Amino acid sequence: MMNFELTEEQKSVQKLVRKFVDKEIIPNIQEWDRAGYFEPSILQKLAELQLMGVCIPEEYGGVGMDYNTLAIVCEELERGDTAFRTAVSVHTGLNSMTLLQWGNEEQKQKYLVPQAQGIKIGAFGLTEPNAGSDVAAMNTTAIRKDDHYILNGSKTWISLCDVADHFLIFAKTNPAAGSKGISCFIVERTFEGVATKGFKGKLGIRAGNTGEVFLSEVKVPVANRVGEEGEGFKMAMAALDNGRFTVAAGACGLIAASLEASLKYCHERKTFGKAIGKHQLVQQMIAKMSANLEISRMLVYKAGYLKNKGVRNTRETSLAKWISCDAAFEAANDAVQVHGAYGYSDEYPVERFLRNAKAPVIYEGTREIHTIMQGEYALGYREDKPLRQGLPAWPFEKVSLTNN
């Protein structure tokens, strides 16, 4: 039976992250956003609070909390700004959880443990200039030479590109095999031939570090291949289930922030002799934000409930990501409307919310991709099968973390 009432431990984490956001992010985010500056000390402080591996088992450097606790962390971080939720989404959701699910024991000890502790930062390299939703169209290659591979290619829209110590890079080991010819590799920044370049001029998430990763004759040990050759596509899809979960949870935080700012303004601003919150059309926008926050949280917690059980949740996570991200964009748009002309100025945070809300509607599967997925599920054209190796169920001490 699903029970989404927060435990005392989860309430404690929620309070901890909220206090951190109110102290460390909200007072500074306007300046960072204007400057297009990513503040790396935030990740260090999150590590000190043991939040960079919140859902990673203790034996691998984490704190062993459940997946919905990760959702709570992401929601509260995005209440401050999308940039820092994105950092946790990529580091924990896309990279660390993939290593937890697919990595061998040696890889977990060498890479997952320091990442879960926040000593090292992980990133995820799947998207390319000509391969976004169409993953099989990637051009990055990995050619085996004895005890190593030679990687060549580039990745784009990579969060934490200039910050990460480790990248999970997807490349074709058999270009003729399409999606079945993709493999996954752990690439260290210090490997010769790795270069990165951050983007400027983004519409939103300006306080985040996003850019390109270039791979030129990069020598990667065979020991750094995750899983077997040809399993990369399955790993990428499993990773996206985790990444989308954190994105959906973060969207709840943006809805909450939009609602919080709008409620405050409704009680401060008066028109036609009364507080604007007394006007019915303003109430309608407030009501939509409030309802969509509850709906989105329930969808996220349901996906987290399935993750906790070790059950595949592609359909549920896709639905949560689609609905919550659309709802976040609508909430931010309405928040600007509630604020009127002031909403168009960065004197108030809502214009940043609106700019930030657009990217999640696109990344981790566009709105259109998720619409098609949900249609195919409903029509019976798509069916989820258990992965060869699923994400460990929680509590972790009750399951084996060895490879299947």
Buried (B, 14 or more C-beta within 10 A) or exposed (E): EEEEEBEEEBEEBBEBBBEBBEEBBBEBBBEBBEEBBBBBEBBEBBBEBBBBBBBBBEBBBBBBBBBBBBBBBBBBBBBBBBBBBBBBBBBBBBBBBBBBBBBBEEBBBBBBBBBBBBEBBBBBBBBBEEBBEEBEEBBBBBEBEEEBBBBBBBBBBBBBBBBBBBBBBBBBBBBEBEBBBBBBBBBBBEBEBBEBBBBEEBEBBBBBBBBBBBBEEBEBEEEBBBBEBBBBBBBBEBBBBBBBBBBBBBBBBBBBBBBBBBBEBBEEBEEEEEBBBEBEEBEEBBEBBBEBBEBBBBBBBBBBBBBBEBBBBBBBBBBBBBBBBBBBBBBBBBBBBBBEEBBEEEEBBBBBBBBBBBBBBBBBBBBEBBBBBBEEBEEEEBEEEEBEBBBBBBEBEEEEBEEE
